[in-house]
């Protein structure tokens, strides 16, 4: 299938998004390698996209430099008994100019131009790399860097060391996903008989197949005699002519890194926080913030205020001497003024107990466990950090939210005023009865014509006074029942309002950050899927 820059660009962009999402969460080595692929791919496409860079790589004594000379028709690469002979990477190009900017990016200083009018080689850059098993650390670093950067690789092996573990375990197996842009060349077949060549090729082919390199071509050559060199050069010319190797290599790099990220991300996890767990977290945080104490205080304050307003005036004043529960907590009055939350005073609610704090922590752990179930450890830590982002700020915001909640108790029930008026009318009745009882006989004896009434021998004034007292007490008792019912209603309403206030804070300070991590995780998975398409 033909690959184009237009098709590969969205995959690079998707991998870049996945890298951004996975940074500081997924395995650093996997993320860093994917980030390098993104940077390298974008720069490689930008630099001389028409050129194909092929590298000859191999171990000490494999005849790599001799094969390089045979392919280029030069003696540019040093080949001698002394090992290693290639200390620095060298580049050869054909035609009228070299892609110097590309070679600068590859950091290949030794470069040569071979004048040629062969169109099959005009856009080929052939590199001779240092030995991958060199004792010089700098040589191995150069090989590793260029193996990642070039468009295609030709691994040169010899009959003695073609199964060497440093090659197979260090390069071929890890690059199995790149089998299509690699070739293995068995050099120095001039040292073998025909049967030995056939045996070595068969054994090496089986070894490559077991390592997942079924699509990697295998050729037998002799740089000394020229066996297979013409065919190898023809293969290089065909590679250049297709103009697909560079994009194909980038596509394989992107896919390999995306697959590594996908494996690191693990299986798909739930995309939303469990609703029941949300409810438990809100309840435990509300309890720790003092919601129960406030709701109890609302009921108590309503009962006291109702009793003071509707009780028998001669005794109800005593209830006003006791401190108001809400005022003790510095609640109620500020909400009535409809101030902004930043202007509200703090409450005087006690700090959460150790039991309440433990329940909050247990709820948060349950939240983190559910939300991050199946996630890698780095993502679990990120979710946990989001849930515990700033506990001090959370406590302050919860306290402010409670202080700013309108508890609907700053104004009494409408009927309280009516009962108050009736109670004072009954007080006046009592006063009138007492006056009638005390003053009536005096007025009757003074000739004012005021009758002296009695019932069962008891003056009517006393009956009126006693009736007023009993009516007031009865009215107070009935009012107390309705005040208690109103207190329960206000308590339920206050609990609902306070829970809503707590939910708003917890949603902003806990649920939203945790959900953001879940969204980030799923965005990373989606970006990885896009890169793998």
N, C-alpha and C positions, 0 to 999 in steps of 0.2 A: 504494500500500500504506500502510495506516494505521500511524503510528508512535506508540508509547506510551513513557512514562517508564520503565516496567518493562522494555521491550525495549532502550532506549538505555542504561540504567544499567550493564549488564554490559559493554557496549562501551567506555564511559568508563573503567570499572575496568580493563579489559584494556589500554587505551591507557596508563593510569597505570602499570601493571606494565611495559609495554614501555619507557616513559620511564625508569623506575627502573633497568631492566636496561641500557639503552643509555647512561645518563649516564656521561660521561668515556670513552666508547668510540666511539659514533657521532658523525657530524658535529654539532658544538655547535648550529649554527643550526637544524638539523632537530629536534634533541631539545628545544631551548628553545621552539620554536614548538609542538611537541606538548604540552609541559608547560603552556604558556599555554592551549591548547585544553582540557586537562583541568580546569584551575582555572576557566576561564571557563564551561565547560559545567556543572560542578557548581554554581557560584554562580548561573548563569542559571536553572537548574531550580528552585533554592531560592527565587529572588526572583520573585514574581508570575508564576507559570507560565501564568496565564490571559490575560495581556496579550501582544499582538503588537506589536513595535517595528519600524516601517518607516522607513527614512531616505531622504530625497531628497538625492542627490549629483550634482554636476555641475561643469562648468568655469565660469570667469568669462564672463559674458554669455550664458549658456545660458537665462536666464529661470527659473532654479530657484526663486528666492524668489517670483517672481510666480505660478508654478504652485502653490507652497506656499499662498499666500494664496487662490488660486482653489479649491483643494481644501478649505481650512478655512473658507472664507467670511469671512475676516478680512483685516485689513491689518497683521498682526503682523510679518511679514517685511519688512524694508526692501528696496525695489527702486528703484533710481535709476541715473542715468548714471554716478555715481562707482563705481569698481570697486576692490576687491570690496565688496559691500554686507553680506554675512554674515560677521561677524568671530568669532562664537561660535555653537556649536550651540544650537538652540532646539527645545523639545518642546511639542507640543500634544496634549491628551487630551480625550476627550468623556465626558460623564456627570456623576457627582456627586463623583468624587474622582480624584486622580492616584496612580499607583504611585510615590510619592516615594522609597521605598527602592530601587526599581529604577533610577530616574533618578539617585539619588545614586551608585549603583554605576557607572552610565554616565558620571558626572561631567558631567551636563547641568544647568547652573544656571538657565538661562532656561527657564521652563516655564509653560504657560498651560492653564487648564481651560475648555473650552467647554461650557456647560450644554446638554445635548441628551438627548432621550428616544429617540433613534434607537438601537435595540439593535444595529444593524449596525456602529456606530462606538464602542460603549460600552467595548470592550476594545482599542481601537487607540491606539497612541502614535506620532505622526508627527513625525519629526525633520527639521529643515532644517539641513544641514551647511554648513560653510564651503566655499569653492571648492577643489577638489583641486589646481588649478594655481596657487594663490595664491602671490604672492611672499613672503608671511609664512610662515616655517618653522613657527610655532606652529599656523597654520591647517592645514597639511598633516599635522602630527602628530595633530591632533584628528581629521581625516578618516580617517587610517590606523587610528587606535585604534577609532573607532566603526564603520568598515567591517567590522572583525573581530568586533565585539560585537553588532551589531543582528541582528534576525531576518530581515529582508528589505531589499533595496536597489532603489531606483528611480533609474536613471541618466538624468539629463536632459541632452540634447544639442540643439544648434541646427543649422540647415542649413549654416552656414559651417564648423563645427568638429566635425562628427559623426565624422570619421575621425581625429581628433587622436591622435597617438602617445602622448601622456602619459596619455590615458584608456585606450586599448586595450592598450598595453604595460605600463602601470603598474597597471591594475586588472582590466580585462575578461579578458584572456588568463590572468593568474594565478588568476582566480576562475572559470575555465571549469567546474570541478567543481561550482560552486555555481549553475549556470545555472537550476536549478529555483526558487531563492529570489531571483531577480533579474528586473528588467524594465527595458527601455530605452524611453525616451519621447523622441520627436522633437518638440521644442517650436518655437514660432514659425512654424508652417506658414501662418499668416496672411500671411506675407511672400512666399509662393510661390503660383504658379499650380497648378491641379489636376495638370497634367502634371509640373510640377517636384516636387510632393509625391510623386507616384507614383514618379518616378525616384529621389528621395532615399530613400524607404522601401525600394525594391527594392535599391538599392545598399548601404544600411546592413544590410539583412537578409542579403545575400550576404556582407558583411564579417563579421557576427556568426557566420554559419554556418561560415565558414572558420576562425574562432577557437574552434570547438567549442561555441558557444552556441546550438545548434539549439533547445533547450527554453526559451530566454529569450524571453518575449513582447515584441513591438515595437508601440508605439502612436504615432500621430501626433496631436498636440494643439496647441491654441493657448490659452495662459493668458489672452491678451488678449481673444479673441473667445469663448472657452469651448468651442471645438471639442474633442471627446473628453474633456473634464473629467468629465462625468457618467459616462462609461464607465470612466474611470480610478478614480473614486470607487467605482463598483460593483465593480471588481476588488479594491479594498482591502477593501470590505465582505465579499466572498466569501472573501478571504484570512483575515480575522478569524474568520468563521463556521466555517471548517474547523478552527481551533484546532490546526493541525498545523505551522505555519510555524516556530515556535520550535524544536520538537523536530526538525523536518526540517533546519533550519540546523545544529543541534548535530550531528545525524547526519552531515551532509556535512562539517562541520569535522573530526569524529573520523575519518571515512573518509579524507579528504584527508591528514591528519597520519599516519594509520596507513600509508597507501600510500607516503608520503614516507619513513617509517622502513623500510618493507619494501624499497623501492628502495635505500636507504642500506645496509641489511644485506647486500644482494647475494644470490647463489644459496646454496642449502643446502650446508653443509659436513659432513664426517664428524663423527659425534657422539662417537667414541671415539678414544683415542690408539692408533696402530698398535702391535701387540704386538711385532713384530720390532724396531721402533725403541726400544721400552721396554727390550728385552733388551740392545740395543747401548749405550744410555745407562747402564744398570746396570753392564755390563761395564767400560765406560771409566771410570766413577766408582769402581768397585771397584779397578781397576788403579791409578788415581791415589791412592786411599786406602791402598794397600799390601797388597791382598789376596794378590797373587802372592808378595810377600815373606814374608807371614805363613804362607802354605801351604807354601812352601819351608822356612821355619824349623820348621814343625810336623814335616815329614818328617825334617829334620836332627836336631831334638831327640829325636824318637822313636828314630832310629837310635842316637844317642849314649847315650840312657838304656837302650835295649835291650842295646847292646853292654856297657855298664857292668854290667848286671844278669846277663847270660848269658855274658859272656866269661870267659877264663881269669883267675882272681882275681889271680894274681901279676903280670899285665900290664894288666888291665882298669882298674885304679885310675888309670892314667895319663889315661884319657878323662875322668875326673871333674875333672881339673885345668883342662880347657878350659871356657870360659864357655858356659852354656846359651843357645842362640840365642833362645829365647822369653823367658828372663829378661832378656836384653839389650834386648829390645823391650818389656819390662814387660807381658808377656802370659802367660796361662795360670793364674797363681796366683790372680788376682782372680776370674776366672770360677768357679774351684773353690769359692770362698767364698760364691757365690750372692748377691752384694751387688746392691743396686738400681743401675740405670745411673747415677743421680746421685751415687752414692758411689764409683764406679769412678775409678781413676787414669787419666790420659791415657797413651797409648802413647808409645814413643820412636821411632815410625816416621818415616823421613825425609819431608820435604815432597815433593809431587809435582814431577816434572821439567817443564821447559817443554814437552816433547813430550806428556807425559801431560795437562797442562793444556790444550794445544791440542786434543787428541783429545776431552776432555770438552766444550770449547766447541763443537767441531764437532758432537758428538752432540746437544747442546742446540739448536743451530741447526737441525739436521735435525728434531728433535722439534717445534720451533716452526713450521718450514716446513710439516711434514705436518699438524699440528693446526690451523693457521690458514689453510690453503690455501683461497683464495676469499674470505677475510674482508676487510672494509675495513681500511684502515691503522690506524685507532684500535683495532680489536679485535686486530690483529696485535701492536701494541705492548703491549696488555694481556696477551696470551698470553706474549709474550717476557718481560715483567716478572714474570709468575707463575713462569716457568721459572727465572729468575735472581733470585728473590726475595731471598735472603740467602745468598750464597756462603760467607761466613765461618761463619755458623751451620751451614750444610750440612757444611762440612769438620769442624767441631767435633763435630757429631752423628755423622758417619761414623766419626771416630776413637773416640768414646765407644762406638759400636755394636760396633766391632771389639774394643775393650778388654773389652766385656761379653759377648763370644761365648764360650761354653764349647767349647773346642777338643778336649775329651776326651783330653787328654794328661797330666793331672795324676796319673793312676793308670796304672801299667803293665799289660801283659797278665797274665792269671792264671798262665800257664805259666812266666813269668819266675821266679817264686818257686821252682817245681819245679827249674828248671835251676840256679838259684843253689844250692839244697840239694845237687844232684848234683855241682856243681862243687866245693863244699867237702868233700863226701865223697871226691871224687877227690883233693883236696889232702891229706886225711887219709891216703888210700892212698899217696900219694907220700911223705909223712912217715914212714908205717909202713915202707915199702920201704927208705927211706934208713936208718932206725934198725936195721932187720933186717940191712942190709948192714954197718953200722958196728959194731953191738953184738953181732951174732950170733956172730962168731968168738971174741970175748971170753967170751961166756957159754958157748960150747961148750968152751973151754979151761978153764973154771972148774968143770967137772963138773956143770953144770945140766942137761945132757942135751938142749941145744938143737941140733938137727941143722944141719949146714951144707949147704944145697942149692944146686945150680948147674945151669945148662943151657948146653950148649956152652961150658962152662968159665967162664961168667959167673954170679956169685952171684944167687940168686933175688931177693934184696932189690932188686938193681938192676933186674931185669926188672919187679918190681912197681912201682918208682918210675917207670921209663920208661913202663910201660903206663899208669900214672895220668896222667902228663903228656900222652901221646898221646891218651888218651881225653878229657881235658879240652879239649885243643886241637880235637879232632874235634867234640866237643859244642859248643864255641864257634863253630866254623865253620858247623855245621848251623844253630845258633841264629841266626847272623848272616843266613842266607838268609831265615829266617822273620821275623826282625825287619825286614828290608828289605821283605818283602811287606806286613807290618803297617804300615810307614811309608807305603807307597803308598796303602793303604786309609785310613789316618788323614789323609793329605794330601787325598784326594778328599772325605772326610767334612768336613774342616775347610773346604775350598773351598765345599762346599755350604752349610755353616752360615754362613760369612762372607758368601757371596752373598745368602743369605736376610736377613742382618742389614743389608747394604747396600740391598737391595731395600726393606726396611721403611722405612729412612730416606729413600731417594729417592722412594718412593711418597708419603710424608707431605710432604716438602719440595719436590718437583718435580711429580710426576704428579698428585697431588690438587689443587694450585692450578691447574694447566693444565686439568685436567678440569673444575674449577669454572668456569673461563672458558668452556669449551665448553658446559657446562650452562647457563650464563647466556645465552650467545648463542642457544642453541636455545629457551630460555624466552622470550627476547625475540621470536624468530620466531613462536613459538606464540601469544604474547600479541597480536602484530600480526595474525595470522590470525584470532584471536577478535574483534578490533576491526573487522576487515574483513567479517565475516559479516553 
